[in-house]
Amino acid sequence: MNDAANKANAEQRPMFDHVALIGLGLIGSSLAHVMRRENLAGHIAGATRSEPTLKRAGELGLCDSYHLDAAEAVKGADLVFLNVPVGAMGPVAERIAGALKPGAILTDVGSVKGSVIRDVSPHVPEGVHFIPGHPIAGTEQSGPDAGFAELFENRWCILTPLENTDEGALERLIAFWEATGAHVDTMAAEHHDLVLGITSHLPHLIAYNIVATAADLEDVTESEVIKYSAGGFRDFTRLAASDPVMWRDVFLNNREAVLELLGRFMEDLSALQRAIRWGEGEKLYELFKRSRRIRREIIEAGQDTPAPGFGRR
Ligand code: NAP
């Protein structure tokens, strides 16, 4: 075959023949959408735990086959995604282990990597390539209606290969993520958990906490908090509206990194408290100036919009 024929062939053939999505919430359904758009799978098999979610996924036409048993969904799959809360990864891996095809790539999208490796690895059969992953892309929405094909566009996906990860399988998974529009980085799981601890887990914890503090205030009514939320509070409420099961599991499973970062955070907060108490304006000004620079760098890196109010109309 000449180059042009090769190219035409490559354009028609999906990247993977058979992909299984275990979990069809925000991330699973977004994967389904982008796989269709980019012709990444010849057949998409979807599995959820509950019947209503599976039924809704069917109404949305996310997959080609639908299963309440995850083991059924992974039969014959070349690529298997675990898109369930971090605490459910181990039991799901145990359930599907016997049905995985030799040579298949098994990956996940969990927000914590150390615990997923700990919980999933013992169940991975010989000949199956387990490559943990985490797309740094999300919204506060969950469920099969929340997904959209552009979710991963220009976002980073971190893969945390294991010591014996097969290079060919890793390259195929990287190609998959790049085809979704994502950029791919690889790093050690422990480092991932520390980095995401500060960029994602701690901010969510602070958001959950500030919303709880506001709700519990005696001298400011809840209706005042809501009415005047545009002062900054509402930006925390977006984070604090995220799925409670997912975030419970994140904190239970990234305990060490979060506790370490929380210690640092509380020290820094005490320094701020002290600066306010003693009227140290210069200290406050310097710190706030530095934060502004970081915001600018996030925008320059294409990870947010410079539009006022995050582009809200
Ligand atoms: P989601 O929208 O809440 O969907 C979760 C899916 O997992 C649903 O299909 C649900 O099925 C299934 N599920 C829940 N508990 C389960 C259990 N115990 N056993 C088997 N299946 C179960 O969640 P998501 O936002 O897509 O998150 C999925 C994964 O992606 C999580 O590990 C999360 O850490 C990670 N992640 C999330 C984000 C984000 O911003 N949301 C970003 C990056 C990575 P039923 O509806 O039938 O229960």
Boltz pocket constraint, residues with backbone or C-beta under 6 A from the ligand:
constraints:
  - pocket:
      binder: B
      contacts: [[A, 22], [A, 23], [A, 24], [A, 25], [A, 26], [A, 27], [A, 28], [A, 47], [A, 48], [A, 49], [A, 50], [A, 51], [A, 53], [A, 54], [A, 82], [A, 83], [A, 84], [A, 85], [A, 86], [A, 88], [A, 92], [A, 109], [A, 110], [A, 111], [A, 112], [A, 134], [A, 135], [A, 136], [A, 137], [A, 138], [A, 139], [A, 140], [A, 141], [A, 142], [A, 143], [A, 144], [A, 243], [A, 246]]
      max_distance: 6.0
